């Protein structure tokens, strides 16, 4: 009695699992970076007044604020500015004394609040996609093993100086597998 063959799983499941893992890891790093910067600013904040030098004007553009820190002028991009901000307006900023590049608008917790929101939604979605793909791949492998009647084995490696007992060495010891028996 022949059973029907188990359908082959597509590469898409593997690719999607990898992409889910990359998404979760990347967004977790983004969220961790935002939290780390917020903690550094909160530990020793320095307040300065910056000047809006550029506003976001469509896609792929960011607002920019110039501010004095450590004796030079630094630039902060993609901060959440007030709705009525215009180029040349002063903005209250806080930066970490130990790291002047870690900056946020006064009264906000995170340097880029959108990054935290994105991480809070993307990490669980990425982990869910990864889990679904891994469960699907595992079920497929179990179905293949059950269908072929394969028995899982454990590979045993021979110690130094001891010949491995593979099927090939057993055949050599017996004089070949195809030799006629007398």
Secondary structure, 3 states (H helix, E strand, C coil): CCCCCCCCCCHHHHHHHHHHHHHHHHHHHHHHHHHHHHHHHHHCEEEEEEEEEECCCCCCCCCEEEEEECCEEEEEECCCCCCCCCCCCEEEEEEECCCCCCEEECCCCCCCHHHHHHHHHHHHHHHHHHHHHHHHHHHHHHHHHHHHCCCCCCCCCCCCCCCCCCHHHHHHHHCCCCCCCC
